[in-house]
Amino acid sequence: MPSLVEDFSYPGAAAIKQSRDIELIKGDGRITLVDCTDNPALIRVESLLRTDFCFAVKDDTGWLSLRLDGVFFIHSGDQKVAAKVAANGVEETINIRENSLEPVGVGDPDFGVLLELRATPPA
């Protein structure tokens, strides 16, 4: 009988990594990768190495552990977002107000590596 214990693994992560070159590791299911549209509510991550990636947030909060290289901007959409990034050999958390744009990895020739997104309700 299969276990009923949730391990929070992202469903279909291997296929997404192969087709879109983004590693989605774990999450609570409230932040999901979606196709980018003109919807300003989405979290949008801009990468030099690939196309933009967009994330929808269900409910008011959520978290997603991932790995995306070459990130240079994160747009928060309608959420406050805490983004854990690695740049210049240092991991840090960048807090982004709702409907804001924040640069990532400034001064690093490889730009930043996005490691985690956490969404909280807007103020």
N, C-alpha and C positions, 0 to 999 in steps of 0.2 A: 504494500500500500504506500503511495507517495506521501511524503512529509507535508504537513500543513503549515510548516514554519516558513514565513516570508523572508527571503534573503535580499530583497530590494533590487535585484538585478534588473537592468533595463531590458524589456522584451525586444527580441529581434536585434540586439546590439551587434552581433557578428555580421549580419547582412547589411546593416546600416554602415558599419565601419568599412566594409568592402565596397559598397556602392557610393558612399558619400565622403569617406575618409575623415570621419569624426568618431571618436571612441566614447560611447555612452556607457558608463559603468554601473552606477546605482542611483536610485532616487526613491522618493516616496510616491511617485506616480502623478504628482500635481504639476510638474514641469515636464512638458513633452516637446520633442522636436517636431516642427510643422513646416510646411512650405511657406516661404516668405511671400507676403502680400503687402498691400498698402495699409494694412491694419496697424494703427499707431499703438494699439494695446500690447502688441507682441514685444518680447525682448529680442533685439536684433544684435548679432555679433558679427562684426566685419573682420575678415581674415584676408591677408595678402596672398596666401597660398591657395585659397579656394574661393568659392562663392560665399555670400553671406549665409548665415544660419539663423533661423528664427525659432523661438520657443514660446509656447502658450502656457499660461499659468492658470490652473483650475483652482477655484476657491480663492482665498486670500494669501495663502502661504505655500511654500514648496521648496524642495531642494533636489539638486541633481549633481552628481559627481561625474565628471567627463574629462576628456583630454582633447584640446583643439589647439594646434600650433599656429603661429603667425598672426595672432589676434592683435588688432590695433585700435579698435573702438568697440564699446558696448553701449547700446541704446537701451534704456531701462523700460520703455513702454509705460504702461499705467501702474507699474509696481515699483516699490523701493527694492533695490537689488544689492546684495552683497556678493561680489565676485572674487573668488580666490584665484589669483594669478601668480605665475612665476615669470620673472623678468630680471635680466641682469644677474642671474644666479640667486635671486632672493624671492621667497614666497611672501605674498602680502594679500590682505583683503581690502578691496576697494568698495566703498559704500557709495551707491549711486541713487540720487533722489529720483522720484518718479518723473517721467517725461524728460529725462536728461541724457546727455551723451558724455561718456568719459573715455579719455585716451588710455591705452594699455601698452606697457612695454616701451615707453618713450626713451629713446637713446640706446635701446638694445637692437643690434643689427638683425636679430631674428624676431623682433617684436616680442609679444607675450605668449604664454601658454595658459589657456583658460583651464582651470582644474575643478571649479565648483561654482554653481549658481544657487543662491538662496533668495527667495522672494518673500517680502513682508508686505502687509497692507499699506496702502498710501496713507499719508498723514491726514 
